[in-house]
Each structure stands twice: as structure tokens, then as C-alpha cells.
């Protein structure tokens, strides 16, 4: 049986959200990041590691001390800190609408592939599942592009799964938060 983990990227500056921390903002009675972590908690994951910009209580986290190095560095830091596993979901902490069934579907789709990407109307979304064969490249990432170049490199066997628009629904502004409705 395959053992999967998750890296939740939560170290962004949230500049467009304003003064408040968007990950702690209330969405249907609980913090945005709590929705994300609760969605992962129903899975049998080996580890959920949150990459943060400052310590956050109540979660397994690692602090990114080099925020200027971008999302790629946060991703690299998280993957490097994971305990051994067969694959890792890379999850954005500002995407609270991801449903557990999608994680299960992605895990089932991984055999024979290196990367599983959800797609809606031709647009890639999140989370993305990487097999351990990608971990060396993930650990070398830096900059603001994350793993996008790995997906485009042609070096890995990709599997796309068509799904709903919730894979594109992130929170950048207070208006985004007000538009989201938890199913």
C-alpha cells in the first residue's frame, strides 16, 4: 500500500488580502487554513507538514526563514523535511474548497505516473500529487513559479484528472473570501 504525505504551503505574504492574515480569516465559522487541514485529516496520510512564515500552534510545521526566495523555496523546504513516503500532495493553504474525494482519486491515479494534476476546463489547479521520483527536483526549487517548470519539462509522466472549478478557487483578497461557499 502506498504511503502519501502532504506539504501545505502557507508562507506567503498575503499582500493583496490587506492587514489581516487570510489563513486565519473566518470562513463559515473557522479559519481558512483549518478547512484545508480538516480536508487532509480525513485521509490516512503519513504526515501533513505546513510551511509557514512564523510558528503556528496546533499543526506540524516548518518555518521558511527565506520568504524572499519564493514559493519554490517553500515547496523545496517542505519536501526536504518530509519523512520517507511514496508521494506528496502539494496543497495551497488558501484553497479551502478542496474535497477529500479528490485526494483519493488522485492517489488512485498515480500508479504508472509521476505527477497527478487536477484540471478544470483546460486549466491546471491544485493540489498536485508528486511521486517520490520527483522529490530530488522538488528539493532544488526556488523562485515564485513553484513546480510549474517540472510539469512542463517532459521528464515526468503526467496524469490529468478533470474535476470541478474548486481546484482553482483560492483566496487572494477579502472579496475572494466573501465569494467562497463551503459545500
KOLDREN-907518 format. One record per residue: x, y, z of N, C-alpha, C in turn. Coordinates in steps of 0.2 Angstrom, whole numbers. Atoms other than C-alpha are relative to their C-alpha. Example, Ala and Ser with C-alpha at 12.3 -4.5 7.8 and 13.67 -1.06 7.14 Angstrom:
R;n_u;n_v;n_w;ca_u;ca_v;ca_w;c_u;c_v;c_w
R;4;-6;0;62;-22;39;4;6;0 $
R;-4;-6;-1;68;-5;36;-4;5;3 $
This chain:
R;n_u;n_v;n_w;ca_u;ca_v;ca_w;c_u;c_v;c_w
R;4;-6;0;0;0;0;4;6;0 $
R;-4;-6;1;7;17;-5;-2;5;6 $
R;1;-5;-6;10;30;9;1;7;-3 $
R;-1;-7;2;7;48;5;0;5;6 $
R;0;-6;-5;10;64;14;-2;6;-3 $
R;2;-6;3;6;82;11;4;6;3 $
R;-3;-7;-2;15;99;11;-5;5;-2 $
R;5;-5;1;4;113;14;4;7;0 $
R;-4;-6;0;11;130;8;-4;6;3 $
R;4;-6;-4;6;144;20;5;5;2 $
R;-5;-5;-2;21;155;20;0;7;-4 $
R;1;-6;4;15;168;8;-1;7;4 $
R;1;-7;-3;14;187;12;-7;2;0 $
R;7;-2;0;-4;189;8;-1;7;-1 $
R;0;-8;1;-1;207;2;-7;2;-3 $
R;6;-3;3;-17;208;-8;-6;-1;5 $
R;6;1;-5;-28;202;7;0;6;5 $
R;0;-6;-5;-23;218;17;3;-2;6 $
R;-3;1;-6;-19;219;35;0;-6;4 $
R;1;6;-3;-26;203;41;3;-6;-3 $
R;-3;6;3;-19;186;39;-6;-4;-3 $
R;5;4;3;-30;177;26;-1;-7;2 $
R;0;7;-2;-26;160;33;-4;-1;6 $
R;4;0;-7;-34;165;50;-7;3;-1 $
R;7;-3;1;-49;173;42;-5;-5;1 $
R;6;5;-1;-66;166;46;-3;-1;-6 $
R;4;2;6;-74;156;33;-5;-5;3 $
R;5;4;-3;-91;148;39;2;-3;7 $
R;-1;2;-7;-86;148;57;7;-3;2 $
R;-7;2;-2;-67;143;56;5;3;-5 $
R;-5;-4;4;-51;149;49;1;-4;-6 $
R;-1;3;7;-47;146;31;5;-6;0 $
R;-5;6;0;-32;135;35;-3;-6;3 $
R;3;6;-3;-42;124;46;-5;-4;-5 $
R;4;4;5;-54;120;32;5;-5;-4 $
R;-5;4;4;-38;114;22;2;-6;4 $
R;-3;6;-4;-31;104;36;-5;-5;2 $
R;6;5;-1;-48;96;40;-1;-4;-6 $
R;1;4;6;-49;91;22;5;-6;0 $
R;-6;5;0;-32;82;24;-1;-5;5 $
R;0;4;-6;-36;75;41;-4;-7;-1 $
R;4;5;1;-49;63;34;4;-6;-4 $
R;-4;5;4;-36;54;24;5;-3;4 $
R;-5;4;-4;-23;41;30;7;2;-2 $
R;-6;-3;2;-8;52;27;5;-1;5 $
R;-6;1;-4;9;48;34;2;6;4 $
R;-2;-6;-3;12;66;38;-3;6;-4 $
R;2;-7;3;5;84;35;4;5;3 $
R;-5;-5;-2;18;97;35;-2;7;-3 $
R;2;-6;3;14;115;34;6;5;0 $
R;-6;-5;1;27;128;28;-3;7;1 $
R;3;-6;-2;24;144;37;5;5;0 $
R;-5;-5;-1;32;161;39;1;2;7 $
R;-1;-1;-7;30;161;58;-3;-6;3 $
R;3;6;-3;26;147;70;-8;1;1 $
R;7;0;-1;8;142;71;-2;-6;4 $
R;2;5;-4;1;132;85;-5;-5;-3 $
R;5;5;2;-9;116;83;1;-4;-7 $
R;-2;4;7;0;109;67;7;-2;0 $
R;-7;2;2;16;101;61;2;5;-5 $
R;-2;-5;5;25;115;53;8;0;0 $
R;-7;-2;1;42;121;47;0;7;-2 $
R;0;-7;2;46;139;46;5;2;-6 $
R;-4;-3;6;53;147;30;3;6;2 $
R;-4;-6;-2;66;159;35;2;4;-6 $
R;-2;-3;6;69;164;17;-6;2;-4 $
R;7;-1;4;52;171;11;2;3;-6 $
R;-2;-3;6;61;181;-2;1;-4;-6 $
R;-2;5;5;66;165;-11;-6;-3;-3 $
R;6;2;4;48;162;-16;-3;-6;2 $
R;4;6;-2;35;148;-16;4;-6;-2 $
R;-5;5;2;48;137;-25;4;-2;6 $
R;-4;1;-6;59;138;-9;-4;-3;5 $
R;5;3;-5;44;134;2;-1;-7;-1 $
R;1;7;2;40;119;-8;6;-4;1 $
R;-6;4;-1;58;113;-8;1;-1;7 $
R;-1;1;-7;59;116;11;-4;-6;3 $
R;5;5;-2;43;106;14;2;-7;-2 $
R;-2;7;3;48;91;3;6;-3;3 $
R;-6;3;-3;65;90;10;-1;-2;8 $
R;1;2;-7;58;89;28;-4;-6;1 $
R;4;6;0;46;75;24;3;-6;2 $
R;-2;7;-2;48;58;32;-1;-4;-7 $
R;1;4;6;50;44;19;-7;-1;-2 $
R;7;1;3;34;42;8;1;-1;-7 $
R;0;2;7;29;36;-9;-2;6;-4 $
R;2;-6;4;22;53;-14;-3;5;5 $
R;3;-6;-4;16;70;-8;-4;4;-4 $
R;4;-5;3;2;81;-11;3;7;2 $
R;-2;-7;-1;7;99;-13;-7;4;0 $
R;7;-3;-1;-8;109;-6;2;8;2 $
R;-1;-7;-2;-10;128;-5;-5;2;5 $
R;4;-1;-7;-16;134;12;-6;5;-1 $
R;6;-5;1;-28;147;4;-5;-3;-5 $
R;5;3;5;-39;134;-6;-4;-4;5 $
R;4;4;-5;-52;128;7;-5;-4;-3 $
R;6;4;3;-64;120;-5;2;-6;-3 $
R;-2;7;3;-53;105;-10;-4;-5;4 $
R;3;5;-3;-63;90;-6;4;-7;1 $
R;-4;6;-1;-56;74;2;0;-5;-6 $
R;1;5;6;-63;63;-13;5;2;-5 $
R;-5;-1;5;-51;72;-25;7;-2;2 $
R;-6;3;-2;-36;67;-15;0;-7;-1 $
R;1;7;1;-42;49;-15;1;-2;-8 $
R;0;1;7;-45;50;-34;7;1;-3 $
R;-6;-1;3;-28;57;-37;5;-5;2 $
R;-4;5;-2;-19;44;-26;-1;-6;-4 $
R;1;6;4;-28;30;-36;2;1;-7 $
R;-3;-1;7;-22;38;-52;7;1;-1 $
R;-7;0;1;-4;39;-48;4;-6;-2 $
R;-4;6;3;2;21;-52;1;1;-7 $
R;-2;-1;7;11;22;-69;1;7;-2 $
R;-1;-7;1;13;41;-67;5;3;5 $
R;-5;-3;-5;25;53;-58;-4;6;3 $
R;4;-6;-3;13;68;-56;-7;-1;-2 $
R;7;0;2;-6;69;-55;-2;7;1 $
R;2;-7;0;-13;86;-59;-8;1;-1 $
R;7;-1;1;-32;91;-57;-1;6;-5 $
R;1;-5;5;-39;101;-72;-7;2;0 $
R;7;-2;1;-54;111;-74;0;5;-7 $
R;1;-3;6;-59;117;-92;7;2;-3 $
R;-6;-1;3;-41;115;-98;5;4;4 $
R;-5;-3;-4;-33;124;-83;2;-4;6 $
R;-2;3;-5;-22;116;-71;-1;3;7 $
R;1;-3;-7;-26;118;-52;4;-4;5 $
R;-4;3;-6;-21;112;-35;-6;-4;4 $
R;-7;2;-1;-17;101;-26;3;-4;-6 $
R;-4;4;5;-4;92;-36;3;-6;4 $
R;-3;5;-4;2;75;-31;6;-2;-4 $
R;-6;2;2;20;71;-34;3;-7;3 $
R;-3;6;-3;28;53;-33;7;2;2 $
R;-6;-1;-3;44;51;-24;6;1;-5 $
R;-5;0;6;53;50;-41;2;8;-1 $
R;-1;-7;2;51;69;-42;3;4;6 $
R;-2;-4;-6;57;74;-24;7;3;-1 $
R;-6;-3;0;75;77;-29;-1;7;-4 $
R;2;-6;4;69;90;-42;-4;5;4 $
R;4;-4;-4;57;97;-30;4;4;6 $
R;-4;-3;-6;70;100;-16;5;5;-3 $
R;-4;-5;3;80;111;-29;-4;6;-2 $
R;4;-6;2;66;123;-32;1;6;3 $
R;-1;-6;-3;67;141;-29;-4;5;-4 $
R;4;-5;4;58;157;-35;-8;-1;1 $
R;8;-1;-1;39;161;-37;-4;-5;-5 $
R;4;4;4;35;148;-50;-2;-7;2 $
R;2;6;-3;34;133;-39;2;-6;-4 $
R;-2;5;4;34;117;-48;-2;0;-7 $
R;2;-1;6;27;123;-64;5;-2;-6 $
R;-5;2;5;43;120;-74;1;-7;0 $
R;0;7;0;43;102;-68;-5;-3;-4 $
R;6;3;3;26;99;-75;1;1;-8 $
R;-1;-2;7;31;107;-92;7;-3;-3 $
R;-6;3;2;48;98;-93;0;-6;-5 $
R;0;6;5;43;82;-102;4;-5;3 $
R;-4;6;-3;54;72;-90;-5;-4;4 $
R;4;4;-4;39;66;-80;-6;-2;-3 $
R;6;3;3;24;55;-84;-6;4;4 $
R;5;-4;-3;9;67;-80;-7;-4;-1 $
R;7;3;0;-9;61;-77;-4;6;2 $
R;5;-5;-2;-23;74;-78;-6;-2;2 $
R;6;2;-2;-39;72;-69;-5;6;-1 $
R;5;-6;1;-54;83;-75;-5;0;6 $
R;5;0;-6;-64;89;-60;-3;7;0 $
R;4;-6;-1;-74;104;-53;5;6;0 $
R;-3;-7;0;-69;123;-53;3;1;7 $
R;-3;-2;-7;-65;122;-34;8;-1;0 $
R;-7;1;0;-47;117;-39;3;6;-2 $
R;-2;-7;2;-45;135;-45;-2;5;5 $
R;3;-5;-5;-54;144;-30;5;1;5 $
R;-5;-2;-5;-40;152;-20;-3;7;3 $
R;1;-6;-3;-41;167;-8;6;5;0 $
R;-5;-5;1;-31;182;-13;-2;7;4 $
R;2;-6;-3;-42;196;-7;-6;-1;4 $
R;6;1;-5;-56;199;6;-7;-2;-5 $
R;6;1;4;-69;199;-9;0;-8;-2 $
R;-1;7;2;-62;181;-14;-3;-4;6 $
R;2;3;-6;-66;176;4;-8;0;0 $
R;8;-1;0;-84;183;3;-3;-4;-5 $
R;3;3;5;-87;174;-13;-1;-8;1 $
R;-1;8;-1;-82;156;-7;-6;-2;5 $
R;6;3;-4;-96;145;0;3;-7;1 $
R;-2;7;-2;-91;129;9;-6;-5;-2 $
R;6;5;1;-101;114;2;-2;-3;6 $
